[in-house]
Amino acid sequence: MAVVDTAFAPSFLNRIASPLRKMQRTALRRRGPLDAALEDYLGEIAHAGDKVLQLGASDGISAAFLERGVFHHLVAPAASADTVEAICQLRGCSASRLRVFANIGHSGSAGEVDTVWLSRTTSLAVLAAHFRHAMSRLKTGGLLLVEGIDTEFGKTLFKQLSHDLDWRLDETIAGQVAAFRRLA
């Protein structure tokens, strides 16, 4: 007869409640303020050593990724890099893993990445160009985060990816950011 150490074995109620707790966190994340929701979500998906490619300037997001120890490749104006470094200083994290590229063409040295962040854009043409570039850099099983799904252009991409069998919607965060997993 096997002996079970009840101090470390999860109880029946804990095993049942664990998925419910995760669903509650997800529900709160979907309705809560965007900054807190993203911090919570990034805590689950971003791991030290991951490679992240960010297309477009979202300085707070860059700092949040860097705080988790990822290698962050940012395609944005140089002024954005200074802002990210200042935010990192305020947060007490290092910006040494930040690489900034002036345009998409130069970001090819980033190679294959684990996560791509598409920032909110003011044009469908820009969003389409960013998405095409993301497709060439994102590995299979990687995560595509689309900011601005509450805008016209973001909704268009959101609807297309939701119907595409090569992508799975993992989460919608605060109604403004969608997380898609690349399946093929």
C-alpha positions in Angstrom: 0.0 0.0 0.0 1.4 3.4 -1.0 1.8 6.1 1.5 0.7 9.6 0.4 2.1 12.6 2.0 -1.0 14.8 2.5 1.1 17.9 3.3 2.2 18.1 -0.3 -0.5 16.3 -2.2 -3.1 18.8 -3.6 -6.6 18.3 -2.1 -9.5 17.4 -4.3 -10.9 21.0 -3.8 -7.6 22.6 -4.8 -7.4 20.5 -8.0 -11.0 21.6 -8.9 -10.4 25.2 -7.8 -7.1 25.7 -9.7 -8.7 26.0 -13.2 -11.4 28.2 -11.7 -8.8 30.6 -10.2 -7.0 30.8 -13.6 -10.3 31.6 -15.3 -11.0 34.3 -12.7 -7.6 35.9 -13.3 -8.2 35.8 -17.0 -11.6 37.3 -16.6 -10.1 40.1 -14.5 -7.4 40.6 -17.0 -9.9 41.0 -19.8 -11.8 43.7 -17.9 -9.1 45.4 -15.8 -6.9 48.4 -16.7 -4.5 47.7 -19.6 -1.2 48.3 -17.9 -2.0 46.0 -14.9 -3.5 43.4 -17.2 -0.4 43.4 -19.5 2.0 43.2 -16.6 0.1 40.2 -15.3 0.0 38.5 -18.7 3.7 39.2 -19.5 4.6 37.6 -16.1 3.1 34.3 -17.4 4.5 34.3 -21.0 7.8 36.2 -21.0 10.8 34.3 -19.7 14.4 35.3 -19.3 16.4 34.7 -22.5 13.4 34.8 -24.8 13.7 36.9 -28.0 11.1 39.6 -28.5 10.6 41.7 -31.6 8.5 44.9 -31.2 7.3 46.7 -34.3 6.3 50.3 -33.4 6.8 52.4 -30.3 5.1 51.3 -27.0 7.7 52.4 -24.5 6.1 51.0 -21.4 5.7 47.6 -23.0 9.4 47.6 -24.0 10.4 48.2 -20.4 8.0 45.5 -19.1 9.6 43.0 -21.4 13.1 44.1 -20.5 12.2 43.8 -16.8 11.6 40.1 -17.4 15.1 39.6 -18.8 14.2 39.1 -22.5 16.3 40.1 -25.5 14.3 42.9 -26.9 14.5 44.1 -30.5 12.7 47.3 -31.1 11.9 48.8 -34.5 11.1 52.4 -33.6 12.6 55.9 -33.7 15.8 56.4 -31.7 14.0 58.8 -29.3 11.9 55.8 -28.2 15.1 54.0 -27.1 16.0 56.9 -24.8 12.5 56.8 -23.3 12.7 53.1 -22.7 16.0 53.4 -21.0 14.6 56.1 -18.7 11.6 53.9 -17.8 13.9 51.0 -17.1 16.0 53.2 -14.8 12.8 54.2 -12.9 11.8 50.5 -12.6 15.3 49.5 -11.6 15.9 47.1 -14.4 18.6 47.0 -17.1 18.1 48.1 -20.7 21.3 46.3 -21.8 19.3 43.7 -23.7 17.6 46.3 -25.8 18.5 46.7 -29.5 16.9 49.4 -31.6 16.5 49.4 -35.3 15.5 52.5 -37.3 13.5 50.5 -39.8 12.2 47.0 -40.5 14.9 46.2 -43.1 17.6 46.4 -40.5 15.9 44.1 -37.9 16.7 41.0 -39.9 19.7 40.3 -37.6 17.2 39.5 -34.8 16.6 36.2 -36.5 13.8 33.9 -35.3 11.9 35.3 -32.3 9.7 33.8 -29.6 7.3 36.8 -29.4 6.3 39.6 -31.7 4.5 42.8 -30.4 2.6 44.8 -33.1 2.0 48.3 -31.7 -1.0 50.3 -32.5 -0.8 51.9 -36.0 -2.6 54.7 -37.9 -2.7 52.9 -41.2 -3.8 49.5 -42.5 -0.8 49.5 -44.9 1.7 49.9 -42.0 -0.1 47.2 -40.0 0.0 44.8 -43.0 3.8 45.5 -43.5 4.5 44.9 -39.8 2.4 41.7 -39.9 4.3 40.4 -43.0 7.6 41.1 -41.3 6.3 39.4 -38.1 5.4 36.3 -40.1 9.0 36.0 -41.4 10.5 36.3 -37.9 8.1 34.5 -35.6 8.8 30.8 -34.9 6.1 28.2 -35.0 4.6 28.0 -31.5 5.5 31.7 -31.0 3.2 34.4 -29.7 1.9 37.4 -31.7 0.6 40.2 -29.5 -1.6 42.7 -31.5 -2.2 46.1 -29.8 -5.1 48.2 -30.9 -7.8 45.6 -31.6 -10.3 48.2 -30.4 -9.4 50.3 -33.5 -10.5 49.8 -37.1 -7.2 48.5 -38.4 -6.6 46.3 -35.4 -10.1 44.8 -35.6 -9.4 43.9 -39.2 -6.3 41.9 -38.4 -8.0 40.4 -35.3 -10.9 39.1 -37.4 -8.6 37.7 -40.1 -6.4 35.8 -37.6 -9.4 34.5 -35.6 -10.6 32.7 -38.8 -7.1 31.5 -39.9 -6.4 27.9 -38.9 -2.6 28.7 -38.6 -3.4 30.9 -35.6 -5.1 30.3 -32.2 -6.4 33.1 -30.1 -4.9 32.6 -26.6 -6.2 35.7 -24.9 -7.8 39.1 -25.2 -6.4 41.6 -22.7 -8.5 44.5 -21.5 -10.3 44.6 -24.9 -7.2 46.3 -26.5 -4.6 43.6 -27.0 -5.0 40.1 -28.6 -2.5 37.2 -28.0 -2.4 34.8 -30.9 -0.3 31.5 -30.9 1.3 30.6 -34.3 0.4 26.9 -35.0 2.0 26.5 -38.4 
